Amino acid sequence: MSDASAIGCVGTLTVATRGDRGAGEVLVTVCGAKETFLAWSKEPLPKGSTVLVTQIRGARAVFVDPWEHFYNGES
């Protein structure tokens, strides 16, 4: 399975992100299996946040946005 399979998946941050200062970690279900990726975001996000994987940053690294932005139609 390709890391690109994670795009569009909703996951939970298991480690908080620090915005442009550093990655956190996200747990997502991809093709029926739980996978973890380094998670980068524009703004810091707390552990436990529900996020949407929007892009691939590199091997086992993704960009995420808060799920609320998409769920509420803000983005």
PQR file of N, CA, C, O and H, with PARSE charges and radii, in Angstrom:
ATOM      1  N   MET A   1       0.839  -1.166   0.000 -0.4000 1.5000
ATOM      2  CA  MET A   1       0.000   0.000   0.000 -0.0000 2.0000
ATOM      3  C   MET A   1       0.892   1.240   0.000  0.5500 1.7000
ATOM      4  O   MET A   1       1.907   1.290   0.694 -0.5500 1.4000
ATOM      5  N   SER A   2       0.501   2.229  -0.782 -0.4000 1.5000
ATOM      6  CA  SER A   2       1.225   3.483  -0.914 -0.0000 2.0000
ATOM      7  C   SER A   2       0.816   4.449   0.190  0.5500 1.7000
ATOM      8  O   SER A   2      -0.318   4.405   0.667 -0.5500 1.4000
ATOM      9  H   SER A   2      -0.324   2.189  -1.346  0.4000 1.0000
ATOM     10  N   ASP A   3       1.741   5.326   0.600 -0.4000 1.5000
ATOM     11  CA  ASP A   3       1.396   6.362   1.573 -0.0000 2.0000
ATOM     12  C   ASP A   3       0.271   7.244   1.049  0.5500 1.7000
ATOM     13  O   ASP A   3      -0.489   7.805   1.839 -0.5500 1.4000
ATOM     14  H   ASP A   3       2.662   5.362   0.212  0.4000 1.0000
ATOM     15  N   ALA A   4       0.152   7.377  -0.272 -0.4000 1.5000
ATOM     16  CA  ALA A   4      -0.902   8.204  -0.869 -0.0000 2.0000
ATOM     17  C   ALA A   4      -2.292   7.688  -0.515  0.5500 1.7000
ATOM     18  O   ALA A   4      -3.267   8.434  -0.606 -0.5500 1.4000
ATOM     19  H   ALA A   4       0.769   6.921  -0.913  0.4000 1.0000
ATOM     20  N   SER A   5      -2.397   6.423  -0.113 -0.4000 1.5000
ATOM     21  CA  SER A   5      -3.695   5.864   0.293 -0.0000 2.0000
ATOM     22  C   SER A   5      -4.248   6.573   1.522  0.5500 1.7000
ATOM     23  O   SER A   5      -5.446   6.498   1.795 -0.5500 1.4000
ATOM     24  H   SER A   5      -1.605   5.816  -0.040  0.4000 1.0000
ATOM     25  N   ALA A   6      -3.385   7.262   2.267 -0.4000 1.5000
ATOM     26  CA  ALA A   6      -3.818   7.955   3.484 -0.0000 2.0000
ATOM     27  C   ALA A   6      -4.543   9.264   3.179  0.5500 1.7000
ATOM     28  O   ALA A   6      -5.281   9.764   4.028 -0.5500 1.4000
ATOM     29  H   ALA A   6      -2.411   7.323   2.045  0.4000 1.0000
ATOM     30  N   ILE A   7      -4.352   9.831   1.985 -0.4000 1.5000
ATOM     31  CA  ILE A   7      -4.999  11.098   1.641 -0.0000 2.0000
ATOM     32  C   ILE A   7      -6.512  10.923   1.699  0.5500 1.7000
ATOM     33  O   ILE A   7      -7.073   9.995   1.114 -0.5500 1.4000
ATOM     34  H   ILE A   7      -3.753   9.425   1.295  0.4000 1.0000
ATOM     35  N   GLY A   8      -7.155  11.834   2.415 -0.4000 1.5000
ATOM     36  CA  GLY A   8      -8.605  11.774   2.575 -0.0000 2.0000
ATOM     37  C   GLY A   8      -9.057  10.996   3.795  0.5500 1.7000
ATOM     38  O   GLY A   8     -10.247  10.986   4.113 -0.5500 1.4000
ATOM     39  H   GLY A   8      -6.699  12.587   2.890  0.4000 1.0000
ATOM     40  N   CYS A   9      -8.133  10.345   4.483 -0.4000 1.5000
ATOM     41  CA  CYS A   9      -8.485   9.595   5.689 -0.0000 2.0000
ATOM     42  C   CYS A   9      -8.590  10.538   6.886  0.5500 1.7000
ATOM     43  O   CYS A   9      -7.850  11.516   6.992 -0.5500 1.4000
ATOM     44  H   CYS A   9      -7.166  10.354   4.225  0.4000 1.0000
ATOM     45  N   VAL A  10      -9.515  10.227   7.773 -0.4000 1.5000
ATOM     46  CA  VAL A  10      -9.668  10.958   9.026 -0.0000 2.0000
ATOM     47  C   VAL A  10      -8.949  10.163  10.100  0.5500 1.7000
ATOM     48  O   VAL A  10      -9.099   8.944  10.184 -0.5500 1.4000
ATOM     49  H   VAL A  10     -10.116   9.433   7.687  0.4000 1.0000
ATOM     50  N   GLY A  11      -8.167  10.853  10.922 -0.4000 1.5000
ATOM     51  CA  GLY A  11      -7.414  10.180  11.971 -0.0000 2.0000
ATOM     52  C   GLY A  11      -7.397  10.979  13.258  0.5500 1.7000
ATOM     53  O   GLY A  11      -8.025  12.033  13.365 -0.5500 1.4000
ATOM     54  H   GLY A  11      -8.045  11.844  10.854  0.4000 1.0000
ATOM     55  N   THR A  12      -6.665  10.457  14.234 -0.4000 1.5000
ATOM     56  CA  THR A  12      -6.537  11.086  15.546 -0.0000 2.0000
ATOM     57  C   THR A  12      -5.066  11.317  15.844  0.5500 1.7000
ATOM     58  O   THR A  12      -4.235  10.431  15.645 -0.5500 1.4000
ATOM     59  H   THR A  12      -6.155   9.601  14.147  0.4000 1.0000
ATOM     60  N   LEU A  13      -4.748  12.519  16.325 -0.4000 1.5000
ATOM     61  CA  LEU A  13      -3.367  12.800  16.701 -0.0000 2.0000
ATOM     62  C   LEU A  13      -3.026  12.067  17.992  0.5500 1.7000
ATOM     63  O   LEU A  13      -3.709  12.223  19.004 -0.5500 1.4000
ATOM     64  H   LEU A  13      -5.423  13.239  16.487  0.4000 1.0000
ATOM     65  N   THR A  14      -1.971  11.270  17.949 -0.4000 1.5000
ATOM     66  CA  THR A  14      -1.487  10.585  19.142 -0.0000 2.0000
ATOM     67  C   THR A  14      -0.357  11.373  19.790  0.5500 1.7000
ATOM     68  O   THR A  14      -0.026  11.154  20.955 -0.5500 1.4000
ATOM     69  H   THR A  14      -1.416  11.143  17.127  0.4000 1.0000
ATOM     70  N   VAL A  15       0.231  12.289  19.029 -0.4000 1.5000
ATOM     71  CA  VAL A  15       1.235  13.239  19.515 -0.0000 2.0000
ATOM     72  C   VAL A  15       0.860  14.594  18.924  0.5500 1.7000
ATOM     73  O   VAL A  15       0.619  14.690  17.720 -0.5500 1.4000
ATOM     74  H   VAL A  15      -0.039  12.467  18.083  0.4000 1.0000
ATOM     75  N   ALA A  16       0.808  15.641  19.743 -0.4000 1.5000
ATOM     76  CA  ALA A  16       0.430  16.977  19.275 -0.0000 2.0000
ATOM     77  C   ALA A  16       1.381  17.466  18.182  0.5500 1.7000
ATOM     78  O   ALA A  16       2.570  17.149  18.192 -0.5500 1.4000
ATOM     79  H   ALA A  16       1.004  15.562  20.720  0.4000 1.0000
ATOM     80  N   THR A  17       0.839  18.244  17.239 -0.4000 1.5000
ATOM     81  CA  THR A  17       1.693  18.896  16.242 -0.0000 2.0000
ATOM     82  C   THR A  17       2.109  20.256  16.786  0.5500 1.7000
ATOM     83  O   THR A  17       1.458  20.805  17.674 -0.5500 1.4000
ATOM     84  H   THR A  17      -0.127  18.502  17.232  0.4000 1.0000
ATOM     85  N   ARG A  18       3.210  20.798  16.240 -0.4000 1.5000
ATOM     86  CA  ARG A  18       3.705  22.100  16.691 -0.0000 2.0000
ATOM     87  C   ARG A  18       3.715  23.116  15.552  0.5500 1.7000
ATOM     88  O   ARG A  18       4.530  24.039  15.546 -0.5500 1.4000
ATOM     89  H   ARG A  18       3.739  20.352  15.518  0.4000 1.0000
ATOM     90  N   GLY A  19       2.814  22.948  14.592 -0.4000 1.5000
ATOM     91  CA  GLY A  19       2.794  23.861  13.452 -0.0000 2.0000
ATOM     92  C   GLY A  19       4.080  23.730  12.659  0.5500 1.7000
ATOM     93  O   GLY A  19       4.547  22.618  12.412 -0.5500 1.4000
ATOM     94  H   GLY A  19       2.152  22.198  14.597  0.4000 1.0000
ATOM     95  N   ASP A  20       4.661  24.864  12.253 -0.4000 1.5000
ATOM     96  CA  ASP A  20       5.898  24.809  11.468 -0.0000 2.0000
ATOM     97  C   ASP A  20       7.124  24.490  12.318  0.5500 1.7000
ATOM     98  O   ASP A  20       8.227  24.368  11.787 -0.5500 1.4000
ATOM     99  H   ASP A  20       4.282  25.768  12.453  0.4000 1.0000
ATOM    100  N   ARG A  21       6.945  24.353  13.632 -0.4000 1.5000
ATOM    101  CA  ARG A  21       8.069  24.036  14.522 -0.0000 2.0000
ATOM    102  C   ARG A  21       8.306  22.546  14.699  0.5500 1.7000
ATOM    103  O   ARG A  21       9.316  22.149  15.281 -0.5500 1.4000
ATOM    104  H   ARG A  21       6.049  24.452  14.064  0.4000 1.0000
ATOM    105  N   GLY A  22       7.391  21.709  14.207 -0.4000 1.5000
ATOM    106  CA  GLY A  22       7.634  20.280  14.334 -0.0000 2.0000
ATOM    107  C   GLY A  22       6.407  19.422  14.121  0.5500 1.7000
ATOM    108  O   GLY A  22       5.265  19.871  14.226 -0.5500 1.4000
ATOM    109  H   GLY A  22       6.570  22.031  13.734  0.4000 1.0000
ATOM    110  N   ALA A  23       6.687  18.187  13.821 -0.4000 1.5000
ATOM    111  CA  ALA A  23       5.625  17.219  13.520 -0.0000 2.0000
ATOM    112  C   ALA A  23       5.091  16.572  14.785  0.5500 1.7000
ATOM    113  O   ALA A  23       5.756  16.528  15.820 -0.5500 1.4000
ATOM    114  H   ALA A  23       7.614  17.822  13.735  0.4000 1.0000
ATOM    115  N   GLY A  24       3.875  16.074  14.667 -0.4000 1.5000
ATOM    116  CA  GLY A  24       3.281  15.205  15.666 -0.0000 2.0000
ATOM    117  C   GLY A  24       3.134  13.829  15.036  0.5500 1.7000
ATOM    118  O   GLY A  24       3.887  13.468  14.131 -0.5500 1.4000
ATOM    119  H   GLY A  24       3.335  16.110  13.827  0.4000 1.0000
ATOM    120  N   GLU A  25       2.163  13.065  15.515 -0.4000 1.5000
ATOM    121  CA  GLU A  25       1.915  11.739  14.948 -0.0000 2.0000
ATOM    122  C   GLU A  25       0.413  11.524  14.858  0.5500 1.7000
ATOM    123  O   GLU A  25      -0.333  11.858  15.778 -0.5500 1.4000
ATOM    124  H   GLU A  25       1.552  13.358  16.250  0.4000 1.0000
ATOM    125  N   VAL A  26      -0.025  10.954  13.723 -0.4000 1.5000
ATOM    126  CA  VAL A  26      -1.443  10.688  13.503 -0.0000 2.0000
ATOM    127  C   VAL A  26      -1.652   9.199  13.283  0.5500 1.7000
ATOM    128  O   VAL A  26      -0.845   8.537  12.631 -0.5500 1.4000
ATOM    129  H   VAL A  26       0.581  10.682  12.975  0.4000 1.0000
ATOM    130  N   LEU A  27      -2.743   8.679  13.835 -0.4000 1.5000
ATOM    131  CA  LEU A  27      -3.151   7.291  13.644 -0.0000 2.0000
ATOM    132  C   LEU A  27      -4.375   7.294  12.738  0.5500 1.7000
ATOM    133  O   LEU A  27      -5.401   7.889  13.067 -0.5500 1.4000
ATOM    134  H   LEU A  27      -3.399   9.217  14.365  0.4000 1.0000
ATOM    135  N   VAL A  28      -4.260   6.623  11.592 -0.4000 1.5000
ATOM    136  CA  VAL A  28      -5.370   6.540  10.638 -0.0000 2.0000
ATOM    137  C   VAL A  28      -5.580   5.086  10.237  0.5500 1.7000
ATOM    138  O   VAL A  28      -4.665   4.267  10.324 -0.5500 1.4000
ATOM    139  H   VAL A  28      -3.426   6.140  11.324  0.4000 1.0000
ATOM    140  N   THR A  29      -6.786   4.780   9.801 -0.4000 1.5000
ATOM    141  CA  THR A  29      -7.074   3.461   9.249 -0.0000 2.0000
ATOM    142  C   THR A  29      -7.000   3.578   7.739  0.5500 1.7000
ATOM    143  O   THR A  29      -7.770   4.313   7.120 -0.5500 1.4000
ATOM    144  H   THR A  29      -7.529   5.446   9.730  0.4000 1.0000
ATOM    145  N   VAL A  30      -6.058   2.839   7.149 -0.4000 1.5000
ATOM    146  CA  VAL A  30      -5.829   2.868   5.703 -0.0000 2.0000
ATOM    147  C   VAL A  30      -6.021   1.450   5.181  0.5500 1.7000
ATOM    148  O   VAL A  30      -5.317   0.530   5.598 -0.5500 1.4000
ATOM    149  H   VAL A  30      -5.433   2.241   7.652  0.4000 1.0000
ATOM    150  N   CYS A  31      -6.952   1.277   4.285 -0.4000 1.5000
ATOM    151  CA  CYS A  31      -7.233  -0.046   3.694 -0.0000 2.0000
ATOM    152  C   CYS A  31      -7.459  -1.103   4.774  0.5500 1.7000
ATOM    153  O   CYS A  31      -7.023  -2.245   4.628 -0.5500 1.4000
ATOM    154  H   CYS A  31      -7.524   2.024   3.946  0.4000 1.0000
ATOM    155  N   GLY A  32      -8.142  -0.721   5.859 -0.4000 1.5000
ATOM    156  CA  GLY A  32      -8.487  -1.656   6.917 -0.0000 2.0000
ATOM    157  C   GLY A  32      -7.420  -1.888   7.966  0.5500 1.7000
ATOM    158  O   GLY A  32      -7.639  -2.648   8.909 -0.5500 1.4000
ATOM    159  H   GLY A  32      -8.496   0.207   5.977  0.4000 1.0000
ATOM    160  N   ALA A  33      -6.263  -1.247   7.821 -0.4000 1.5000
ATOM    161  CA  ALA A  33      -5.179  -1.424   8.793 -0.0000 2.0000
ATOM    162  C   ALA A  33      -4.849  -0.094   9.462  0.5500 1.7000
ATOM    163  O   ALA A  33      -4.851   0.950   8.810 -0.5500 1.4000
ATOM    164  H   ALA A  33      -6.085  -0.630   7.055  0.4000 1.0000
ATOM    165  N   LYS A  34      -4.567  -0.131  10.763 -0.4000 1.5000
ATOM    166  CA  LYS A  34      -4.172   1.087  11.474 -0.0000 2.0000
ATOM    167  C   LYS A  34      -2.717   1.397  11.143  0.5500 1.7000
ATOM    168  O   LYS A  34      -1.845   0.533  11.233 -0.5500 1.4000
ATOM    169  H   LYS A  34      -4.565  -0.979  11.293  0.4000 1.0000
ATOM    170  N   GLU A  35      -2.473   2.647  10.760 -0.4000 1.5000
ATOM    171  CA  GLU A  35      -1.139   3.099  10.369 -0.0000 2.0000
ATOM    172  C   GLU A  35      -0.835   4.406  11.089  0.5500 1.7000
ATOM    173  O   GLU A  35      -1.735   5.210  11.331 -0.5500 1.4000
ATOM    174  H   GLU A  35      -3.182   3.349  10.687  0.4000 1.0000
ATOM    175  N   THR A  36       0.440   4.618  11.433 -0.4000 1.5000
ATOM    176  CA  THR A  36       0.860   5.897  11.999 -0.0000 2.0000
ATOM    177  C   THR A  36       1.769   6.607  11.012  0.5500 1.7000
ATOM    178  O   THR A  36       2.549   5.986  10.290 -0.5500 1.4000
ATOM    179  H   THR A  36       1.171   3.964  11.237  0.4000 1.0000
ATOM    180  N   PHE A  37       1.644   7.927  11.002 -0.4000 1.5000
ATOM    181  CA  PHE A  37       2.452   8.782  10.141 -0.0000 2.0000
ATOM    182  C   PHE A  37       2.909   9.986  10.945  0.5500 1.7000
ATOM    183  O   PHE A  37       2.227  10.402  11.882 -0.5500 1.4000
ATOM    184  H   PHE A  37       1.011   8.432  11.589  0.4000 1.0000
ATOM    185  N   LEU A  38       4.062  10.553  10.587 -0.4000 1.5000
ATOM    186  CA  LEU A  38       4.415  11.863  11.104 -0.0000 2.0000
ATOM    187  C   LEU A  38       3.384  12.828  10.558  0.5500 1.7000
ATOM    188  O   LEU A  38       3.021  12.744   9.385 -0.5500 1.4000
ATOM    189  H   LEU A  38       4.616  10.215   9.826  0.4000 1.0000
ATOM    190  N   ALA A  39       2.908  13.737  11.382 -0.4000 1.5000
ATOM    191  CA  ALA A  39       1.839  14.655  10.981 -0.0000 2.0000
ATOM    192  C   ALA A  39       2.305  16.099  11.113  0.5500 1.7000
ATOM    193  O   ALA A  39       2.729  16.530  12.185 -0.5500 1.4000
ATOM    194  H   ALA A  39       3.203  13.805  12.335  0.4000 1.0000
ATOM    195  N   TRP A  40       2.224  16.835  10.021 -0.4000 1.5000
ATOM    196  CA  TRP A  40       2.564  18.255   9.989 -0.0000 2.0000
ATOM    197  C   TRP A  40       1.286  19.055   9.791  0.5500 1.7000
ATOM    198  O   TRP A  40       0.387  18.625   9.069 -0.5500 1.4000
ATOM    199  H   TRP A  40       1.880  16.484   9.150  0.4000 1.0000
ATOM    200  N   SER A  41       1.201  20.218  10.428 -0.4000 1.5000
ATOM    201  CA  SER A  41       0.024  21.076  10.291 -0.0000 2.0000
ATOM    202  C   SER A  41       0.462  22.536  10.241  0.5500 1.7000
ATOM    203  O   SER A  41       1.573  22.879  10.646 -0.5500 1.4000
ATOM    204  H   SER A  41       1.932  20.568  11.015  0.4000 1.0000
ATOM    205  N   LYS A  42      -0.435  23.394   9.736 -0.4000 1.5000
ATOM    206  CA  LYS A  42      -0.131  24.829   9.655 -0.0000 2.0000
ATOM    207  C   LYS A  42      -0.037  25.445  11.041  0.5500 1.7000
ATOM    208  O   LYS A  42       0.864  26.236  11.322 -0.5500 1.4000
ATOM    209  H   LYS A  42      -1.337  23.116   9.407  0.4000 1.0000
ATOM    210  N   GLU A  43      -0.969  25.078  11.900 -0.4000 1.5000
ATOM    211  CA  GLU A  43      -1.045  25.594  13.268 -0.0000 2.0000
ATOM    212  C   GLU A  43      -0.854  24.435  14.243  0.5500 1.7000
ATOM    213  O   GLU A  43      -1.165  23.294  13.902 -0.5500 1.4000
ATOM    214  H   GLU A  43      -1.701  24.436  11.673  0.4000 1.0000
ATOM    215  N   PRO A  44      -0.350  24.701  15.446 -0.5600 1.5000
ATOM    216  CA  PRO A  44      -0.255  23.631  16.443  0.2800 2.0000
ATOM    217  C   PRO A  44      -1.632  23.030  16.734  0.5500 1.7000
ATOM    218  O   PRO A  44      -2.627  23.747  16.842 -0.5500 1.4000
ATOM    219  N   LEU A  45      -1.669  21.711  16.857 -0.4000 1.5000
ATOM    220  CA  LEU A  45      -2.907  20.993  17.164 -0.0000 2.0000
ATOM    221  C   LEU A  45      -2.655  20.074  18.356  0.5500 1.7000
ATOM    222  O   LEU A  45      -1.610  19.426  18.418 -0.5500 1.4000
ATOM    223  H   LEU A  45      -0.860  21.129  16.769  0.4000 1.0000
ATOM    224  N   PRO A  46      -3.592  20.006  19.305 -0.5600 1.5000
ATOM    225  CA  PRO A  46      -3.380  19.185  20.498  0.2800 2.0000
ATOM    226  C   PRO A  46      -3.569  17.692  20.247  0.5500 1.7000
ATOM    227  O   PRO A  46      -4.266  17.269  19.324 -0.5500 1.4000
ATOM    228  N   LYS A  47      -2.920  16.916  21.104 -0.4000 1.5000
ATOM    229  CA  LYS A  47      -3.116  15.465  21.107 -0.0000 2.0000
ATOM    230  C   LYS A  47      -4.608  15.174  21.252  0.5500 1.7000
ATOM    231  O   LYS A  47      -5.307  15.836  22.019 -0.5500 1.4000
ATOM    232  H   LYS A  47      -2.353  17.259  21.853  0.4000 1.0000
ATOM    233  N   GLY A  48      -5.084  14.178  20.508 -0.4000 1.5000
ATOM    234  CA  GLY A  48      -6.489  13.803  20.565 -0.0000 2.0000
ATOM    235  C   GLY A  48      -7.347  14.489  19.517  0.5500 1.7000
ATOM    236  O   GLY A  48      -8.515  14.139  19.351 -0.5500 1.4000
ATOM    237  H   GLY A  48      -4.516  13.640  19.885  0.4000 1.0000
ATOM    238  N   SER A  49      -6.781  15.472  18.799 -0.4000 1.5000
ATOM    239  CA  SER A  49      -7.543  16.171  17.755 -0.0000 2.0000
ATOM    240  C   SER A  49      -7.896  15.221  16.624  0.5500 1.7000
ATOM    241  O   SER A  49      -7.105  14.352  16.256 -0.5500 1.4000
ATOM    242  H   SER A  49      -5.832  15.757  18.933  0.4000 1.0000
ATOM    243  N   THR A  50      -9.093  15.394  16.079 -0.4000 1.5000
ATOM    244  CA  THR A  50      -9.496  14.667  14.880 -0.0000 2.0000
ATOM    245  C   THR A  50      -9.048  15.490  13.682  0.5500 1.7000
ATOM    246  O   THR A  50      -9.342  16.682  13.592 -0.5500 1.4000
ATOM    247  H   THR A  50      -9.735  16.100  16.378  0.4000 1.0000
ATOM    248  N   VAL A  51      -8.332  14.846  12.761 -0.4000 1.5000
ATOM    249  CA  VAL A  51      -7.749  15.553  11.622 -0.0000 2.0000
ATOM    250  C   VAL A  51      -8.023  14.812  10.321  0.5500 1.7000
ATOM    251  O   VAL A  51      -8.340  13.622  10.316 -0.5500 1.4000
ATOM    252  H   VAL A  51      -8.094  13.877  12.834  0.4000 1.0000
ATOM    253  N   LEU A  52      -7.894  15.545   9.216 -0.4000 1.5000
ATOM    254  CA  LEU A  52      -8.022  14.990   7.880 -0.0000 2.0000
ATOM    255  C   LEU A  52      -6.657  15.032   7.213  0.5500 1.7000
ATOM    256  O   LEU A  52      -6.007  16.077   7.210 -0.5500 1.4000
ATOM    257  H   LEU A  52      -7.636  16.512   9.220  0.4000 1.0000
ATOM    258  N   VAL A  53      -6.213  13.916   6.650 -0.4000 1.5000
ATOM    259  CA  VAL A  53      -4.948  13.876   5.906 -0.0000 2.0000
ATOM    260  C   VAL A  53      -5.202  14.508   4.541  0.5500 1.7000
ATOM    261  O   VAL A  53      -6.056  14.045   3.786 -0.5500 1.4000
ATOM    262  H   VAL A  53      -6.741  13.067   6.652  0.4000 1.0000
ATOM    263  N   THR A  54      -4.451  15.576   4.225 -0.4000 1.5000
ATOM    264  CA  THR A  54      -4.690  16.324   2.992 -0.0000 2.0000
ATOM    265  C   THR A  54      -3.592  16.170   1.948  0.5500 1.7000
ATOM    266  O   THR A  54      -3.856  16.318   0.755 -0.5500 1.4000
ATOM    267  H   THR A  54      -3.757  15.953   4.839  0.4000 1.0000
ATOM    268  N   GLN A  55      -2.365  15.876   2.372 -0.4000 1.5000
ATOM    269  CA  GLN A  55      -1.241  15.764   1.440 -0.0000 2.0000
ATOM    270  C   GLN A  55      -0.191  14.818   2.003  0.5500 1.7000
ATOM    271  O   GLN A  55      -0.163  14.529   3.199 -0.5500 1.4000
ATOM    272  H   GLN A  55      -2.151  15.755   3.342  0.4000 1.0000
ATOM    273  N   ILE A  56       0.665  14.348   1.115 -0.4000 1.5000
ATOM    274  CA  ILE A  56       1.837  13.565   1.520 -0.0000 2.0000
ATOM    275  C   ILE A  56       3.031  14.505   1.575  0.5500 1.7000
ATOM    276  O   ILE A  56       3.257  15.270   0.637 -0.5500 1.4000
ATOM    277  H   ILE A  56       0.643  14.583   0.143  0.4000 1.0000
ATOM    278  N   ARG A  57       3.790  14.461   2.649 -0.4000 1.5000
ATOM    279  CA  ARG A  57       4.986  15.302   2.786 -0.0000 2.0000
ATOM    280  C   ARG A  57       6.235  14.533   2.384  0.5500 1.7000
ATOM    281  O   ARG A  57       7.199  15.128   1.903 -0.5500 1.4000
ATOM    282  H   ARG A  57       3.606  13.840   3.411  0.4000 1.0000
ATOM    283  N   GLY A  58       6.231  13.241   2.572 -0.4000 1.5000
ATOM    284  CA  GLY A  58       7.376  12.389   2.268 -0.0000 2.0000
ATOM    285  C   GLY A  58       7.086  11.000   2.799  0.5500 1.7000
ATOM    286  O   GLY A  58       5.948  10.680   3.143 -0.5500 1.4000
ATOM    287  H   GLY A  58       5.447  12.758   2.963  0.4000 1.0000
ATOM    288  N   ALA A  59       8.118  10.179   2.865 -0.4000 1.5000
ATOM    289  CA  ALA A  59       7.935   8.811   3.352 -0.0000 2.0000
ATOM    290  C   ALA A  59       7.403   8.828   4.783  0.5500 1.7000
ATOM    291  O   ALA A  59       8.046   9.354   5.692 -0.5500 1.4000
ATOM    292  H   ALA A  59       9.042  10.439   2.587  0.4000 1.0000
ATOM    293  N   ARG A  60       6.216   8.243   4.967 -0.4000 1.5000
ATOM    294  CA  ARG A  60       5.558   8.121   6.279 -0.0000 2.0000
ATOM    295  C   ARG A  60       5.313   9.475   6.944  0.5500 1.7000
ATOM    296  O   ARG A  60       5.268   9.560   8.171 -0.5500 1.4000
ATOM    297  H   ARG A  60       5.694   7.816   4.229  0.4000 1.0000
ATOM    298  N   ALA A  61       5.154  10.532   6.145 -0.4000 1.5000
ATOM    299  CA  ALA A  61       4.880  11.873   6.673 -0.0000 2.0000
ATOM    300  C   ALA A  61       3.758  12.511   5.861  0.5500 1.7000
ATOM    301  O   ALA A  61       3.748  12.442   4.632 -0.5500 1.4000
ATOM    302  H   ALA A  61       5.191  10.463   5.148  0.4000 1.0000
ATOM    303  N   VAL A  62       2.805  13.139   6.570 -0.4000 1.5000
ATOM    304  CA  VAL A  62       1.631  13.716   5.916 -0.0000 2.0000
ATOM    305  C   VAL A  62       1.350  15.115   6.463  0.5500 1.7000
ATOM    306  O   VAL A  62       1.808  15.481   7.545 -0.5500 1.4000
ATOM    307  H   VAL A  62       2.813  13.195   7.569  0.4000 1.0000
ATOM    308  N   PHE A  63       0.585  15.885   5.689 -0.4000 1.5000
ATOM    309  CA  PHE A  63       0.026  17.145   6.162 -0.0000 2.0000
ATOM    310  C   PHE A  63      -1.396  16.862   6.621  0.5500 1.7000
ATOM    311  O   PHE A  63      -2.121  16.098   5.985 -0.5500 1.4000
ATOM    312  H   PHE A  63       0.212  15.587   4.810  0.4000 1.0000
ATOM    313  N   VAL A  64      -1.794  17.486   7.736 -0.4000 1.5000
ATOM    314  CA  VAL A  64      -3.150  17.316   8.256 -0.0000 2.0000
ATOM    315  C   VAL A  64      -3.782  18.676   8.529  0.5500 1.7000
ATOM    316  O   VAL A  64      -3.091  19.666   8.766 -0.5500 1.4000
ATOM    317  H   VAL A  64      -1.204  18.107   8.253  0.4000 1.0000
ATOM    318  N   ASP A  65      -5.100  18.698   8.490 -0.4000 1.5000
ATOM    319  CA  ASP A  65      -5.887  19.870   8.867 -0.0000 2.0000
ATOM    320  C   ASP A  65      -6.935  19.415   9.866  0.5500 1.7000
ATOM    321  O   ASP A  65      -7.372  18.265   9.828 -0.5500 1.4000
ATOM    322  H   ASP A  65      -5.662  17.894   8.297  0.4000 1.0000
ATOM    323  N   PRO A  66      -7.346  20.315  10.768 -0.5600 1.5000
ATOM    324  CA  PRO A  66      -8.397  19.936  11.719  0.2800 2.0000
ATOM    325  C   PRO A  66      -9.655  19.501  10.981  0.5500 1.7000
ATOM    326  O   PRO A  66     -10.079  20.169  10.038 -0.5500 1.4000
ATOM    327  N   TRP A  67     -10.246  18.411  11.390 -0.4000 1.5000
ATOM    328  CA  TRP A  67     -11.446  17.880  10.742 -0.0000 2.0000
ATOM    329  C   TRP A  67     -12.594  18.889  10.794  0.5500 1.7000
ATOM    330  O   TRP A  67     -13.407  18.939   9.872 -0.5500 1.4000
ATOM    331  H   TRP A  67      -9.902  17.869  12.156  0.4000 1.0000
ATOM    332  N   GLU A  68     -12.672  19.685  11.849 -0.4000 1.5000
ATOM    333  CA  GLU A  68     -13.756  20.653  12.002 -0.0000 2.0000
ATOM    334  C   GLU A  68     -13.815  21.621  10.826  0.5500 1.7000
ATOM    335  O   GLU A  68     -14.901  22.048  10.434 -0.5500 1.4000
ATOM    336  H   GLU A  68     -12.011  19.644  12.598  0.4000 1.0000
ATOM    337  N   HIS A  69     -12.655  21.976  10.254 -0.4000 1.5000
ATOM    338  CA  HIS A  69     -12.625  22.904   9.113 -0.0000 2.0000
ATOM    339  C   HIS A  69     -13.420  22.339   7.944  0.5500 1.7000
ATOM    340  O   HIS A  69     -14.131  23.076   7.260 -0.5500 1.4000
ATOM    341  H   HIS A  69     -11.772  21.630  10.572  0.4000 1.0000
ATOM    342  N   PHE A  70     -13.305  21.061   7.718 -0.4000 1.5000
ATOM    343  CA  PHE A  70     -13.991  20.425   6.594 -0.0000 2.0000
ATOM    344  C   PHE A  70     -15.424  20.061   6.961  0.5500 1.7000
ATOM    345  O   PHE A  70     -16.341  20.210   6.154 -0.5500 1.4000
ATOM    346  H   PHE A  70     -12.728  20.462   8.273  0.4000 1.0000
ATOM    347  N   TYR A  71     -15.604  19.587   8.175 -0.4000 1.5000
ATOM    348  CA  TYR A  71     -16.923  19.160   8.638 -0.0000 2.0000
ATOM    349  C   TYR A  71     -17.901  20.334   8.671  0.5500 1.7000
ATOM    350  O   TYR A  71     -19.083  20.181   8.363 -0.5500 1.4000
ATOM    351  H   TYR A  71     -14.859  19.465   8.831  0.4000 1.0000
ATOM    352  N   ASN A  72     -17.385  21.515   9.052 -0.4000 1.5000
ATOM    353  CA  ASN A  72     -18.231  22.707   9.135 -0.0000 2.0000
ATOM    354  C   ASN A  72     -18.249  23.508   7.836  0.5500 1.7000
ATOM    355  O   ASN A  72     -18.887  24.558   7.770 -0.5500 1.4000
ATOM    356  H   ASN A  72     -16.425  21.639   9.301  0.4000 1.0000
ATOM    357  N   GLY A  73     -17.554  23.025   6.800 -0.4000 1.5000
ATOM    358  CA  GLY A  73     -17.540  23.709   5.513 -0.0000 2.0000
ATOM    359  C   GLY A  73     -16.706  24.975   5.497  0.5500 1.7000
ATOM    360  O   GLY A  73     -16.960  25.864   4.683 -0.5500 1.4000
ATOM    361  H   GLY A  73     -17.035  22.172   6.854  0.4000 1.0000
ATOM    362  N   GLU A  74     -15.705  25.082   6.385 -0.4000 1.5000
ATOM    363  CA  GLU A  74     -14.887  26.288   6.472 -0.0000 2.0000
ATOM    364  C   GLU A  74     -13.791  26.346   5.427  0.5500 1.7000
ATOM    365  O   GLU A  74     -13.281  27.430   5.142 -0.5500 1.4000
ATOM    366  H   GLU A  74     -15.499  24.360   7.046  0.4000 1.0000
ATOM    367  N   SER A  75     -13.410  25.215   4.845 -0.4000 1.5000
ATOM    368  CA  SER A  75     -12.255  25.223   3.957 -0.0000 2.0000
ATOM    369  C   SER A  75     -12.630  25.097   2.515  0.5500 1.7000
ATOM    370  O   SER A  75     -11.756  25.089   1.648 -0.5500 1.4000
ATOM    371  H   SER A  75     -13.824  24.335   5.077  0.4000 1.0000
TER
END
